[in-house]
Amino acid sequence: MTTRWSRLGRITMVIGVLAGSLYGRAATAGEEDDLQTQIETQRAGVSDLDRLDEARATTEEITMLRTWLDEAWGLRSKHEYDQVREVLDRCRSQAELIRQKISAAKLRLQVQKRELTVRELRSKIDATRKALQETQIKNKALEVPTT
């Protein structure tokens, strides 16, 4: 009986090892697919960021982001999943930086437009004041003294 149980124990152990290795491969395949999806999603986001950057204020940052996503893809192909996650975290931070720089550039453009409008209005006000002063001087000159 002891032999029978030891064989059964060995068989159970072999089945456990095989199941564990199959589970590990399935987890790795799922992880690889998940990382691939994340990379593709971020690549699609880069195109959106590029379209949002009308002022072309983040061209270098977008180029760097594309380079990092290519690096992540290469690492994924080499099954370096921990490094892929690190690069993807860096890419997310870079994308956030790009969004903030695009927002700042748009706000800067709004400020410039408003400053231009203020300068134009001040110029009109100065011209109107000058015309008013000239008119007042002419009116005083035309007034007939009543003595």
C-alpha positions as a printed Julia matrix, in Angstrom:
147×3 Matrix{Float64}:
   0.0     0.0     0.0
   2.85    2.31    0.72
   4.07    1.97   -2.83
   0.62    2.69   -4.16
   0.34    5.87   -2.15
   3.78    7.04   -3.07
   2.96    6.54   -6.75
  -0.28    8.39   -6.27
   1.65   11.13   -4.47
   4.14   11.35   -7.31
   1.37   11.47   -9.9
  -0.4    14.19   -7.92
   2.82   16.14   -7.65
   3.51   15.83  -11.4
  -0.04   16.94  -12.22
   0.38   19.87   -9.85
   3.65   20.92  -11.47
   2.17   20.63  -14.96
  -0.92   22.56  -13.98
   1.23   25.22  -12.37
   3.4    25.6   -15.44
   0.35   25.77  -17.71
  -1.23   28.34  -15.43
   2.01   30.33  -15.45
   2.08   30.32  -19.24
  -1.55   31.36  -19.43
  -0.89   34.19  -17.01
   2.12   35.26  -19.05
   0.11   35.21  -22.28
  -2.64   37.22  -20.62
  -0.1    39.64  -19.25
   1.49   40.04  -22.67
  -1.91   40.71  -24.25
  -2.71   43.23  -21.52
   0.58   45.06  -22.06
   0.04   45.03  -25.83
  -3.4    46.57  -25.33
  -1.94   49.25  -23.05
   0.74   50.12  -25.6
  -1.78   50.31  -28.45
  -4.12   52.45  -26.35
  -1.34   54.87  -25.52
  -0.29   55.02  -29.18
  -3.84   56.03  -30.1
  -3.66   58.67  -27.38
  -0.49   60.1   -28.91
  -2.36   60.82  -32.14
  -5.05   62.62  -30.14
  -2.44   64.67  -28.3
  -0.79   65.57  -31.6
  -4.13   66.83  -32.95
  -4.77   68.85  -29.78
  -1.4    70.57  -30.04
  -2.43   73.23  -32.53
   0.35   75.58  -31.42
   2.98   72.83  -31.87
   4.26   73.51  -28.35
   4.99   69.86  -27.53
   6.52   68.44  -30.69
   9.67   67.2   -28.94
   7.72   65.67  -26.05
   5.4    63.83  -28.44
   8.38   62.48  -30.37
   9.92   61.26  -27.11
   6.62   59.59  -26.15
   6.47   57.75  -29.47
  10.06   56.58  -28.98
   9.25   55.26  -25.51
   6.19   53.42  -26.81
   8.35   51.79  -29.48
  10.78   50.81  -26.72
   7.91   49.31  -24.69
   6.81   47.3   -27.73
  10.34   45.95  -28.19
  10.61   45.0   -24.52
   7.22   43.27  -24.71
   8.49   41.22  -27.63
  11.47   40.19  -25.49
   9.11   39.24  -22.62
  10.61   41.87  -20.3
   7.24   42.64  -18.7
   8.53   44.49  -15.63
  10.52   46.85  -17.83
   7.51   47.31  -20.13
   5.43   48.39  -17.13
   8.12   50.89  -16.12
   8.23   52.35  -19.62
   4.42   52.51  -19.77
   4.37   54.39  -16.44
   6.91   56.81  -17.9
   4.71   57.16  -21.0
   1.64   57.95  -18.9
   3.57   60.65  -17.07
   4.87   62.03  -20.35
   1.35   62.13  -21.78
   0.15   64.05  -18.72
   3.02   66.5   -19.13
   2.06   66.97  -22.78
  -1.59   67.61  -21.86
  -0.53   70.23  -19.32
   1.83   71.92  -21.78
  -0.9    72.0   -24.44
  -3.29   73.59  -21.92
  -0.65   76.15  -20.94
   0.01   77.0   -24.6
  -3.71   77.5   -25.25
  -4.02   79.73  -22.18
  -0.93   81.69  -23.27
  -2.55   82.24  -26.67
  -5.76   83.47  -25.0
  -3.74   85.89  -22.87
  -1.95   87.23  -25.94
  -5.26   87.78  -27.76
  -6.76   89.56  -24.75
  -3.67   91.74  -24.33
  -3.92   92.71  -28.0
  -7.58   93.6   -27.53
  -6.74   95.71  -24.47
  -4.0    97.56  -26.39
  -6.41   98.27  -29.26
  -9.06   99.55  -26.85
  -6.54  101.77  -25.04
  -5.44  103.17  -28.38
  -9.07  103.98  -29.26
  -9.62  105.55  -25.85
  -6.5   107.7   -26.25
  -7.61  108.78  -29.73
 -11.09  109.62  -28.42
  -9.64  111.63  -25.51
  -7.42  113.56  -27.88
 -10.35  114.28  -30.19
 -12.46  115.35  -27.19
  -9.74  117.72  -25.98
  -9.36  119.21  -29.45
 -13.12  119.67  -29.68
 -13.23  121.36  -26.26
 -10.42  123.7   -27.31
 -12.26  124.57  -30.54
 -15.5   125.17  -28.62
 -13.77  127.53  -26.2
 -12.19  129.38  -29.1
 -15.58  129.75  -30.79
 -17.36  130.94  -27.69
 -18.19  134.6   -27.85
 -17.28  136.48  -24.73
 -20.42  137.87  -23.14
 -19.22  141.09  -21.67
